[in-house]
């Protein structure tokens, strides 16, 4: 029995990260991360709306590096530190946001979904541990949770010291007001609580390595998307692909099943080195289905719009299999020469 355990145990330490090779998940439990998070929306809605100016003065003491940014940049009230109840930005902007029944109901819904953020904090803390493992010099930012009135801002990085999450955009696909602000059904995986770490770490990645579309071929964009996904898979290793890509499980399985067909389609249609935005963007951005690979009239969609991003991830995985000594930091920092990258990846679709 002891010998059998010795044979089985190592297998349990390994997961298939890219479908090409087995790789262990590093132990990051000893990496210390002191994540500071605050649920700003709760404090903002706790203000006495009969004395908003005085309430803002109190909030300023608690959020000296964020309150004015929220009021003047995020919400564009133009208050600019003039905390008088007679100021137009307070009277016509902030006060309605704090008192109008629909906004109050939205905040109540947020509080019902997130009475606290402990579960999310734990996932983010774990993700930051993995970042510190791979990028030791990385500085962990504060995380601010917000209600932005269904502005369609899910997450954003303020700077290197602070990142923000709009909890109003993570209330689940059953939240009835998302269709009215233009959130399509195919984005349902993106509005769940489970997607918060993916959303936040995606914007953190892009703040370090911006997504550049200028004069880029589709292969350039695929590899950019692939690098981002490789990063996400490394720092959120326990998340399934359906969450990391924001796909349905059926779409994840469809991509895996049709990997060769997707790649051959791109080659046959001369898309890999195409720079025409209208030709290539549908394949590297979220969408309801993969144009040309599926039809709009198909009842069941098994291939999502962003099949190019998914395939880019597979190419990056293959590239890293061919360069086992290359670190994550080296991968994401190195400039992309798409043709060379593909050649060195020795990618063979399954």
N, C-alpha and C positions, 0 to 999 in steps of 0.2 A: 504493500500500500504506500509506503514511504517513497519508493522508486516511482510509482505512478504519479504521485503528487509532484515530484520533481520534473516529470515530463510535461504535466499539464500546466503548472504554474507559469512558466515563461510565456506560454501561448496567451495567457490571460493578460499579460503586460503589453501585448501588441494589438494594434488596430490597423486596418487598411485605410490610410489617410487619403490616398489618391486612386486606389484601385490598381496601382502599378507595383507598389512595394510595401512591405510591412515596416512600420516605424513606431517606436515606443513613444508614449506620452510621458514627458519628463515630470519628475516629482517637484512641484513648486511650493509645497506646503511650508517650507522654511524661509521662503522669500517674504519679507515683511512689507506689507502695503497698508498704509493708514489712509484709507479713502474717506474724504470728507464730502458728505452729501447733505443737501438741504432741500426741503420741499417748499420752495418759495411761494407756490400758489396758495398754500394753507395760510402762511403768514400775511400775504397780501389780502386775502379774503377775510382775515380776522380784523381788519381795520374797521373802526367805527365810521360808517359812511356819512355820519353827520359832522364829522371832524376829520376829513381825509388828510388835510395838510398836516395836522398834528400826528396822525398815524404814520405818514410818510417820514416825518422827522425821526420817529422811533425806528422805522424800518431801515433808515439810512445808517443808524448806529450798528445794526445787525448785518447789513449788506452794503458796506461803504464802497465796495468795488464792483457792485452789480446793479443796484437799484436804478440809478440814472440811465445806465445802458438799457435796461429793460424798458423803462418808461419812454425814452427818447429815440432809441434805435430799433429795438424789437417791436414795440407797439406804436412808435412814431407819434406820441402825444405832444411832443414839443414843450414839456414842462420845464426842462433845463434848470432844475434845482429850485425853482420858485414854488415852494410848497404852500401856496395860498389857495383856499377853497374857491376864490373868485377867478383864478387863472383859467383861461379857456381850455387848456389841455386837461385840467382836472375836472372842470365843470362839464365839458362836452365830450371828453374822452374817457378818462379813468372812472369817473363816477358812474356813467352808464354801464361800463364794463363790470363794475362791482355790484350794481343794483338791478340791472335789467333781468327779468325773470329767466330768459333763455340762457344768459351767461351764468346766472346763479345756479340754474339747474345743471349746466355743464360742469361747474365746479363740484356740485353735490355728487354727480356721477363719477367724477374723478376720485373724490374721497371714498365713495363706495367701492370702487375698484382698487384703490390704493390707500387704505387707511394708514398704511405706512409703506416704506419702500425697502424693507429689510430683505425681502427675497431678491429684488433687483440688485440691491447693493451687494449682496453676496456673490451674485453672478459677475457683476462688474469687478469686484475685488479680485475674484479668481482670474478674470481676463487680464487685469493689470499685472497680476503676478506672472502670468505667461509672457506679457510684453517685457517685463523687467528681466525675465529669464533670457529672452532672445535679444533684447536691446537694453543692456544694463544701465546705460546713461539716461534712459527715458525718465522724465519727470511726470509723476502722476498728477493730473489736474483735479481740481474740485469739480463736483458734478452738481448742477442745479436742476431741479425738477420744476417744470413750469406748466401753466395753463395759458395758452396763447390764443384762445378763442377760436379754435379750429382754423388756424392759419395755414395748415398743411406743412408746417415746419415740424418735422419729426425730431431731429437732432441737429445740433450744430456746435462747432467749436468756436468759442469766443476768442481764445488765444491759447498759448501753451499752458496756461495756468487754470483755465476754466472751460468746461464743456457743459452743454445744456440738453435736456431731454424734455420734449413737449408731451406730457402725459395725456393731453387731450387727443393725441393722435395714436394712442395705444389702448383703446377702450374695447377692442374686439370687433370682429366683422359684423356682429349683430347690432352694433350701435347705429341707430336709424338715421342719424344726420350725416354720415359719411357720404352717401350718394349725392346729397345736396351740395356738397363742397367739391364734388368732382372726383371722389375716390372710387375707381372702378372695382368691379367684383374681383378681377384678377389680382388686385393688390391686397386681398384679404389676409394673406400670410404676413403682410407688413404692418398690420395694425393690431397684432396680438402682443401681449406682454412678453412672450418668449422672444420676440424680435427686437426688443429694446437693446440688448447688448450688441446685436449685429448692427443695428442702426447707428449706435453711438461709436462703436469701434470703426465702422466704415468712414464716418466723418473725421475721426481722429486720424485714420490712415490717409485720407485725402488731404488733410491739413498738412501732413508731412510730405506727401507725394501727390500733388494735384492731378486730377484726371484731365488730360490735355487732348482735345479733339482737333486742334488746328493742323490742317494739311496732313492728317494721319490716315493710313490705310486701315481697312477693317482688321487686318492682322495685328497692327499696332494696338488698336483699341481692345481687341480680344486679349492680347497679352497684358495690357494694363489691367483689365478686369480680372484676368487670371491671377496676376500678382496680388491684387487686393484680396481675392478669395483665398489664395494660399495663405496670406497673412491671417485672415479670419479663421481659417481651419486650424492654424497653429495656436492661436490664442483662445479659441473657443472649441477645443478638441472634443468636448462632450456633446456639442450641438449636432443634430442630424443635418444632412444636406438640405432637406426641405426647409429648415429654418435659415440656414446660412445663405442659401440662394434666394429665399423668399418664394419658393415654388411649392406646389402641392406635391404630395408623395407620388401621385400618379405621374406628374411631370418629371420628377427625379428619375423614376423608373423608365419613363419614355425616353429621356435623354440617354440613359445608359444603354437601353435596347437599340436605339437608333444612332449611336455614336458614329459609326462608319458612314451611315447614310447622310448625316448632317455634314460631316467633313467632305464627303464626295460631292454633295450639293454645292458647297462653297467653292470647290475647285471647278466643277462643271460650269457654274454661273460666273466664273472669273471674279469672285467677290473678295478673295483674300487680300488683293493689292488694289482694290477699288477705293477711291477717296471720295466718291460722291455721297454726300450726307444722306440723301433720300434713299440711296441703295443700301447703305450699311447700318445706319442708326437703329432700324428696327431689330437688328440681330444682336445688338449690344446694350439695348435698353429694355426695361420691363415692358411687357406687352401681353395681350391675351393669347396669342399663338404665334408660331414661327411662320412668317410669310413665305409662301412657296413650298414649304414642307408640309403645311396643313392648310385647310381651307376655312374661311370664316363660317361656312355653313356646316362644318363638321360638328356633330352634337357633342362629342367628347374631344377635348383638346389635350393631347399628351405631350406636346412640345411647346414650351413657353416662348415668348418673344426673345428673351435674353439667352438663346441657345449659343450665341457667339461667346458670351461671357463664360458660360459653362464649359464650352470647348476650350476656351483660353485657359481655364483652370487646369484642364486635363493636359494641355501642352506644357504648362508650367510644371506640373507634377512630373511629367516625363523628363523635362529639362533638369529638374533637381535630382531625379534618379540617375541621370548621366553625370551629375556634378555633386557627388555625396559630401564633399568637403566644403561646399559653398554654404555660408550661413544665411539665415533669413535676412539679416541686415544687409549683407552683400547683394542678395537677390533684389531686394526692393530698391536699393540705392543705384544699382547699375543702370545706365541708359539702355533703352531698348533699340536694338537693331533687329527688326522683326524677322527678316529673312535669315540672318545668322542664328537668331534665337531658335527659330523653328528647325533649322538644319541641325543645330547642336542638341536639340531635344530628342531627335530621332523618334519623333512621335509616330506611333502606329495605332490608329483608331481600332477599337475592338468591335 
